[in-house]
Amino acid sequence: MQQLSPVSLRQWLDDPNRRKPLLLDVREPWEFEYCRIDGSLLVPMRDVPAKFGDLDAQGEVVVICHHGIRSHQVALFLEHYGFAAVYNLQGGVDAWAREVDPGMRKY
């Protein structure tokens, strides 16, 4: 699992020559409703064990949470189950809001 800074993720998403990763948000539904990175898929952390089989294990996955702790745990879980390219968003949506999207709501 690799760490990915918010700025690096923004550059990746803006690169028309690079395939977009799955943005896997593992926060709770209320958190996701409050703020999120556009294009993210919500799968709360508690649901990942039951739903990870629906995800593309060969695709690139960026795991997102509020501060990067839950996402780090989920990223390790996905790697354990054979996901080839997993990234943890360093600092989560909080860092994204501070470094990339200052207009995003914070909590």
N, C-alpha and C positions, 0 to 999 in steps of 0.2 A: 504494500500500500504506500502510495506517495502522498505527500502533503501538497496542496495546491493553494496558492495565495488568491485572494479575491481579484486582484489586478490580473493575475495570470489567467484566471477563469474568464474574466471579461474579454481579454485578448483572444482567447480560444473561441469564445462564442461569437466574437466579431469577425473571425477569420473565415472568409467565404470558401477558402480552399481546404478547410479542415472539417471533417465530420463532427457534428455536434454530439456531445456526450449525453447520456441519460443523467438528468439532474434529479437525484433521489433524495427527497426531503423526508427525514425520519422524525420530525417533530409531531406534536399533537395537533389535531384538527384546528383547535382554537388558535394555536400559534400560526399555523399555515394561513388561516383566514385573516389574521392580523397583518401579516407581511410575508412576502415570498419572492423568490427570484422567478421571473417570468419563465414559463416552460417547465417548471418543476413538477415532478410526480410525487404526490403525498402517499407514503406508506409508513405510518407510525412505527416506531422502533419495535413495539410489542407485536406488530403484525408481520415483521420481516421474516421470521422463521416459517410462517405459513405461506408467504407470498413470493419469496425470492425465486422460486422455481418458474415464475412467470416472466422473469427478467432475462435479458440476453447476457449470458455469462461470458460471451466473447466480445461484447461491446464495451466501450469505455463508460464508466460510471463515476460520477462525482456525488459523494454522499454529503448531505447538508443537514445541519441542525442549528441551534441557537448560537452556541459558542465553540462547537467543534469537538465536544466530548462524546456525546451520543453517536455522532457520525463516525468518529474514530472507532468506536466499538463495533458499529455495524459494518464498517469497511473491513475490519479484521475478520468478522464473521463471513462476509462475502468471499474474501480471499481464501478462507479455510475451505469453503465449498466450491472452489475452483474458478472463481471470477478472475479473469486474466488481467484486467486493467482497472484498478479501483483507486480513486483519489479521495482524500478527505479535504473538505474545504476548511482551511485554517481560519479559526475565529468565527466560523459559521456566518449566519445572516447578519449578526451584529457587526462583524468586520466588513462584510459586503456593504452594509449601510454606511459605515464610516469611511471606507476607502473607495467605493465605486459609485454608490447611489445614495447621496446624502439626503435625497427626498424620501427615502424609504422610512416607514414608521419603525420606531425602535421600542423595545420593551426590556 
